[in-house]
Amino acid sequence: MNFAKFPSIIQVPPSKDKTPDAVVSKKYKHWRWRMFIGMYIGYTIFYFTRKNISPALPLISEKLDIDIIQLGILSSVFYIVYGIGKFISGLFADRANIRMFMAIGLFSASIIHLFIGFLDSLYLIVFFWGLNGAFQSMGFPPIAKGLVHWFSPSERATKWTILSSSHTAGTFGVGLLVAGIINLYNKGIVGWEAVFYVPGIIGCLTAIFLFITLRDRPVSLGLPEIEDYKNDRPIVELIEKSKSHWELLKKYIFTNKYIWLLSFANMFIYIIRFGTLDWATIFLYDVKGIDQVSVAIFWTLMPLAGIPGGIVAGYLADRFWNGRCVPINVIYLVLLTFSIVGFYWYSGPDNIMGTGVFLLLIGFLIDGPQNLISGVQASRVTVKEAISGACGMTGFFGYVGATFSGIGLAFITQKFGWGGMYGVCALSSVLCLVLVLMTYKKEKGHL
């Protein structure tokens, strides 16, 4: 991996002269808040250009006359490209400028949205939606790098889950946006293509905001490393400073069994997340008979509940287990399993309250393990110099699960019915729990 061939604007900026001790705290406080807010807003809008398609699936299916298998293919192509892209982006983001990497990714994804809605060919839509997945993969790896360089291990679970709630804020926000667009479409005010070009315009403007707001590591601003500033050492710390980036990846990611365990756990959590989220609109509309606008509003309940769900999980991990994630993940996964089963059996137009409650529970409970497994736990079992690569690895497996949730769950639903689909989601929750438990001793620092 020769980063010297990268354009200089994308490369990690060099360290600056040390800031005088008298102003370090003030400057650190300013930039920690600025980086956090910038990354939060940026990743929120990444989801405006990623999840805008999900609440509009019934409308898109109707306008393009495509069936459930074709919808599954559309979802799976995105997840395949995104998963591979996230892995590759993760390997490069550790040696790239956070500011440019994230801004370029969002701007490129947003440009695609300005015209994709006007395509009338399913094959072209699949191609460009897959290309969107490639640019979307540039969103989280620089955030992972930013989190470990700007926030210390003992505060990281809380900060990571708060920032990770940006994806649920984005999903919730775009759900409301698309619901409003569908309502305007039904009144003949806008075309259905607005579900694409409106988020695209918002994304382009936000990419400019990221370029203005973000920077790279503390040392690129003349500040000390976060571990020195907070006097908080990680469980795994890099000793061999002279190792090449490829050697770091081999030692701390590819031959790290705990990263592999968390990667497979993340695969199962993504099967649940996207199985319950992406297919909820079709399930509630076609099977349960709830109208399109209500379905779009219901769809927003899961990400809405996910915001406090993830933050509470991170806070409890820091507050009661010194940043360790296994105990709270086990609690969440047990409750999640029962919530999935309850949603399948008790949702419907004759039980609107129950439908909403179970969607809220699933949303609340799924965000904790998702945020902690692929991010905070990964950062606790590897070095920060390889964290983007580690998150790329866990993220890749996550989107293997997401890919299965597309075409795989579509075939299972077609063959075994919706009971088979939600049964697979419940089983995935149990398997995820088992894998998480296998990292318990390592997280305590006993291995």
C-alpha positions in Angstrom: 0.0 0.0 0.0 1.9 3.0 -1.3 0.2 6.1 0.0 2.9 8.3 -1.5 1.1 7.9 -4.9 -2.0 9.5 -3.4 -2.7 13.1 -4.2 -1.2 15.2 -1.4 -4.6 16.6 -0.5 -5.8 13.1 0.4 -2.7 12.0 2.4 -2.5 12.4 6.2 -1.3 15.9 6.9 2.1 16.1 8.8 2.4 16.8 12.5 2.7 20.5 13.4 4.9 22.1 16.1 3.6 21.4 19.6 1.0 23.8 20.9 2.1 25.7 24.1 0.8 23.9 27.2 -1.1 26.9 28.4 -3.6 26.7 25.5 -3.7 22.9 24.9 -6.8 22.3 26.9 -8.8 25.1 25.3 -7.7 24.1 21.8 -8.4 20.4 22.5 -11.9 21.2 23.8 -12.7 23.3 20.7 -11.5 20.7 18.2 -13.0 17.7 20.0 -16.4 19.4 19.8 -15.9 20.6 16.2 -14.8 17.2 15.0 -17.6 15.4 16.8 -20.3 17.7 15.5 -18.9 17.7 12.0 -18.6 13.9 11.8 -22.1 13.5 13.3 -23.8 15.8 10.8 -21.8 14.3 7.9 -22.7 10.7 8.7 -26.4 11.6 9.3 -26.5 13.0 5.7 -24.7 9.9 4.4 -27.8 8.0 5.4 -30.0 10.5 3.6 -28.4 9.3 0.4 -28.4 5.6 1.5 -31.7 4.8 3.2 -34.0 7.1 1.2 -34.8 4.1 -1.0 -36.2 1.8 1.8 -39.4 3.7 2.8 -40.1 4.3 -0.8 -39.8 0.6 -1.9 -43.6 0.1 -2.2 -43.8 3.2 -4.5 -40.7 2.2 -6.5 -42.0 -1.3 -6.9 -45.3 0.0 -8.2 -43.8 2.6 -10.6 -41.2 0.2 -12.1 -43.3 -3.0 -11.9 -40.7 -5.0 -10.1 -41.3 -8.0 -7.7 -39.9 -8.9 -4.3 -37.0 -10.9 -5.8 -35.9 -7.9 -8.0 -36.2 -5.6 -4.9 -33.9 -8.1 -3.1 -31.4 -8.0 -5.9 -31.4 -4.2 -5.8 -30.7 -4.3 -2.0 -28.1 -7.0 -2.3 -26.0 -5.3 -5.0 -25.8 -2.2 -2.9 -24.7 -4.2 0.2 -22.2 -6.3 -1.8 -20.5 -3.2 -3.2 -20.8 -1.3 0.1 -19.3 -4.2 2.1 -16.3 -4.7 -0.2 -15.9 -0.9 -0.4 -16.0 -0.5 3.4 -13.3 -3.1 3.8 -11.1 -1.4 1.2 -11.8 2.1 2.5 -11.0 0.9 6.0 -7.6 -0.2 4.9 -6.8 3.1 3.3 -8.5 5.5 5.8 -5.9 4.9 8.5 -3.4 6.6 6.2 -5.8 9.2 4.6 -7.0 12.6 5.6 -10.3 12.3 7.5 -11.5 15.7 6.1 -11.0 14.9 2.4 -11.9 11.2 2.6 -15.3 11.8 4.1 -16.2 14.9 2.1 -15.3 13.3 -1.3 -17.3 10.2 -0.5 -20.5 12.1 0.4 -20.2 14.5 -2.5 -19.8 11.7 -5.0 -22.7 9.7 -3.6 -24.9 12.8 -3.7 -24.1 13.6 -7.3 -25.5 10.1 -8.3 -28.8 10.9 -6.6 -29.4 14.0 -8.8 -30.2 11.8 -11.8 -30.7 8.2 -10.7 -34.5 8.7 -10.1 -35.0 9.7 -13.7 -33.7 6.3 -15.0 -36.4 4.0 -16.3 -34.3 0.8 -16.5 -34.0 -1.5 -13.5 -30.5 -2.5 -14.7 -29.3 1.0 -14.8 -30.8 1.8 -11.4 -29.1 -1.3 -10.0 -25.8 -0.3 -11.5 -25.8 3.3 -10.2 -27.2 2.2 -6.8 -24.3 -0.1 -6.6 -21.9 2.7 -7.5 -23.6 4.7 -4.7 -22.6 1.9 -2.4 -19.0 2.3 -3.3 -19.0 6.0 -2.4 -21.1 5.4 0.7 -18.3 3.1 2.0 -16.1 6.1 2.5 -18.3 7.4 5.3 -17.6 5.5 8.5 -13.8 4.5 8.3 -12.7 8.1 8.7 -15.1 8.5 11.6 -13.6 5.4 13.3 -10.2 6.9 12.9 -11.4 10.3 14.2 -13.0 8.7 17.3 -9.9 6.8 18.4 -7.6 9.7 17.8 -9.8 12.3 19.5 -11.4 10.3 22.4 -9.6 8.1 25.0 -10.5 4.4 25.8 -12.5 5.0 29.0 -14.8 7.5 27.3 -15.0 5.9 23.9 -18.1 3.7 24.4 -20.2 6.7 25.2 -18.8 9.0 22.6 -18.8 6.2 19.9 -22.5 5.3 20.5 -23.6 8.9 20.6 -21.8 9.5 17.3 -23.0 6.2 15.8 -26.6 7.4 16.6 -26.1 9.6 13.5 -27.0 6.7 11.3 -30.3 6.3 13.1 -30.8 10.0 13.1 -30.2 9.9 9.4 -32.5 7.0 8.8 -35.2 8.6 10.9 -34.8 12.0 9.2 -34.9 10.6 5.7 -37.9 8.5 6.6 -39.8 11.6 7.5 -38.4 13.4 4.4 -39.6 10.5 2.1 -42.9 10.3 3.8 -43.4 14.0 3.1 -42.3 13.5 -0.5 -44.7 10.6 -1.0 -47.5 12.8 0.4 -46.6 15.6 -2.1 -46.4 13.0 -4.9 -49.9 11.7 -4.0 -51.1 15.3 -4.3 -49.4 15.7 -7.7 -47.0 18.4 -6.5 -43.7 16.5 -7.2 -42.6 13.5 -9.1 -41.6 10.3 -7.4 -38.1 10.9 -8.5 -37.8 13.5 -5.7 -37.1 10.7 -3.2 -33.6 10.7 -4.9 -32.8 14.2 -6.0 -33.9 16.0 -2.8 -31.5 14.0 -0.6 -28.8 14.5 -3.3 -29.0 18.2 -3.1 -28.8 18.1 0.7 -25.8 15.8 0.5 -23.8 18.1 -1.9 -24.3 21.0 0.5 -23.2 18.9 3.5 -20.0 17.7 1.7 -19.0 21.4 1.4 -19.7 21.7 5.2 -17.4 18.7 5.9 -14.6 20.2 3.9 -14.9 23.5 5.9 -15.3 21.9 9.4 -13.2 18.7 9.7 -9.5 18.2 10.2 -7.4 15.1 10.7 -5.5 13.9 13.9 -4.7 16.0 17.0 -1.0 16.0 16.1 -1.8 17.6 12.7 -3.0 20.6 14.7 0.0 20.6 17.1 -1.9 18.9 19.9 -0.6 15.8 21.9 -2.0 12.3 21.3 -5.3 11.7 23.1 -3.7 9.0 25.4 -1.1 11.5 26.6 -3.7 14.3 27.0 -6.1 12.1 29.0 -3.5 9.8 30.6 -5.6 6.9 29.6 -3.8 3.9 28.0 -5.6 1.3 25.8 -5.6 -2.5 26.4 -3.7 -3.1 23.1 -1.0 -0.5 22.3 1.4 -0.3 19.4 5.0 -0.9 20.4 6.7 -1.6 17.1 6.6 2.0 15.7 8.7 1.0 12.7 6.3 -1.6 11.3 4.8 -1.0 7.9 1.0 -0.5 7.6 0.7 -3.9 5.9 2.5 -5.6 8.8 0.2 -3.8 11.2 -2.8 -5.1 9.3 -1.5 -8.6 9.3 -0.7 -8.7 13.0 -3.6 -6.7 14.5 -6.4 -7.5 12.1 -6.0 -10.5 9.8 -4.5 -12.8 12.4 -6.4 -11.4 15.3 -9.0 -14.0 16.3 -11.0 -11.5 18.3 -11.5 -9.3 15.2 -12.8 -12.4 13.4 -15.2 -13.2 16.2 -16.5 -9.7 16.2 -16.7 -9.7 12.4 -19.0 -12.8 12.4 -21.0 -11.4 15.3 -21.5 -8.2 13.2 -22.6 -10.3 10.2 -25.5 -11.7 12.3 -26.5 -8.3 13.8 -26.7 -6.9 10.3 -28.9 -9.7 9.1 -31.3 -8.7 11.9 -31.0 -4.9 11.4 -31.6 -4.9 7.7 -33.9 -7.9 7.7 -36.2 -6.2 10.2 -35.7 -2.6 8.8 -35.7 -3.0 5.0 -38.5 -5.6 4.8 -40.8 -4.1 7.5 -42.3 -1.8 4.8 -43.3 -4.7 2.5 -44.4 -6.9 5.5 -46.6 -4.2 7.0 -48.0 -3.0 3.6 -48.6 -6.3 1.7 -49.1 -8.8 4.6 -50.6 -6.7 7.3 -52.6 -4.3 5.1 -51.3 -0.9 6.5 -51.4 2.1 4.0 -48.2 3.4 2.4 -47.9 6.7 4.3 -48.5 5.0 7.7 -45.9 2.3 6.7 -43.3 5.1 6.0 -44.1 6.7 9.4 -43.9 3.3 11.2 -40.6 2.6 9.5 -39.2 5.7 11.2 -39.9 4.3 14.6 -37.1 1.8 14.6 -34.3 4.3 13.9 -35.9 6.8 16.2 -35.7 4.4 19.1 -32.2 3.3 18.1 -30.8 6.7 19.0 -31.4 6.4 22.7 -30.9 2.6 22.5 -27.3 2.9 21.3 -26.4 5.8 23.6 -27.8 4.0 26.7 -25.7 0.9 25.8 -22.5 3.0 25.5 -23.2 4.9 28.7 -23.9 1.7 30.7 -20.7 0.1 29.3 -18.6 3.0 30.4 -20.5 3.6 33.7 -20.7 0.1 35.1 -18.1 -2.0 33.1 -15.2 0.5 32.5 -15.9 0.5 28.8 -16.3 -3.3 28.3 -19.2 -4.1 26.0 -20.0 -7.8 26.4 -22.3 -7.6 29.5 -24.6 -5.0 28.0 -24.5 -6.7 24.5 -25.8 -9.9 26.1 -28.6 -8.1 27.8 -29.7 -6.3 24.6 -29.5 -9.5 22.4 -31.6 -11.6 24.8 -34.4 -8.9 24.8 -34.0 -8.4 21.0 -34.7 -12.0 20.3 -38.1 -11.9 22.1 -38.9 -8.5 20.5 -38.5 -9.9 16.9 -40.8 -12.8 17.7 -43.3 -10.5 19.2 -43.3 -8.2 16.2 -44.0 -11.0 13.8 -46.9 -12.4 15.8 -48.6 -9.3 17.1 -48.2 -6.5 14.5 -51.1 -5.4 12.2 -53.8 -2.8 11.6 -55.9 -4.3 14.4 -53.0 -3.8 16.9 -51.5 -0.5 15.9 -50.2 0.2 19.4 -48.5 -3.2 19.6 -47.0 -2.8 16.1 -45.4 0.5 17.2 -44.2 -0.8 20.5 -42.4 -3.8 19.0 -40.8 -1.7 16.3 -39.6 0.7 19.0 -38.2 -2.2 21.0 -36.4 -3.7 18.0 -34.9 -0.3 17.1 -33.8 0.4 20.6 -32.2 -3.0 21.2 -30.4 -3.4 17.9 -28.4 -0.2 17.9 -26.5 -1.1 21.1 -24.9 -4.3 19.8 -24.4 -2.9 16.3 -22.5 0.2 17.6 -20.5 -1.6 20.2 -19.6 -4.8 18.4 -18.2 -3.3 15.1 -16.7 -0.2 16.7 -16.0 0.1 20.4 -15.2 -3.6 21.0 -13.0 -3.7 17.8 -11.1 -0.7 19.2 -10.4 -2.5 22.4 -8.8 -5.6 20.8 -6.5 -3.9 18.3 -4.3 -0.8 18.1 -5.6 2.6 17.1 -3.2 2.8 14.1 -5.3 0.0 12.5 -8.8 0.9 13.7 -10.2 2.0 10.4 -9.0 -1.3 8.9 -10.5 -3.2 11.9 -13.8 -1.4 11.4 -13.5 -2.1 7.6 -13.2 -5.8 8.4 -16.1 -6.0 10.8 -18.1 -3.7 8.5 -17.4 -6.0 5.5 -18.8 -9.0 7.4 -21.7 -6.8 8.5 -22.6 -6.2 4.9 -22.2 -9.9 4.0 -25.1 -10.2 6.5 -26.8 -7.2 4.9 -26.5 -8.8 1.5 -28.0 -12.0 2.8 -30.8 -9.9 4.3 -31.6 -8.8 0.7 -31.8 -11.6 -1.8 -31.3 -14.4 0.8 -34.2 -13.4 3.0 -36.2 -12.7 -0.1 -35.8 -16.4 -1.2 -36.5 -17.6 2.4 -39.7 -15.5 2.5 -40.8 -16.8 -0.9 -40.2 -20.4 0.1 -41.1 -20.5 3.8 -43.2 -17.3 4.3 -42.6 -14.4 6.6 -42.4 -16.7 9.6 -39.2 -18.2 8.1 -37.7 -14.7 7.5 -38.3 -13.5 11.1 -37.2 -16.9 12.4 -33.9 -16.4 10.7 -33.6 -13.0 12.3 -34.3 -14.4 15.8 -31.7 -17.2 15.3 -29.2 -14.7 14.1 -29.6 -12.8 17.4 -28.8 -16.0 19.4 -25.7 -16.8 17.3 -24.5 -13.2 17.7 -24.8 -13.5 21.5 -22.7 -16.7 21.5 -19.9 -15.0 19.5 -19.9 -11.9 21.7 -19.5 -14.1 24.8 -16.3 -15.6 23.3 -14.6 -12.2 23.6 -15.4 -11.8 27.3 -12.0 -12.6 28.8 -10.1 -10.6 26.1 -12.1 -7.5 26.9 -11.3 -7.8 30.6 -7.6 -7.8 29.6 -7.1 -11.4 30.9 -5.6 -12.7 27.6 
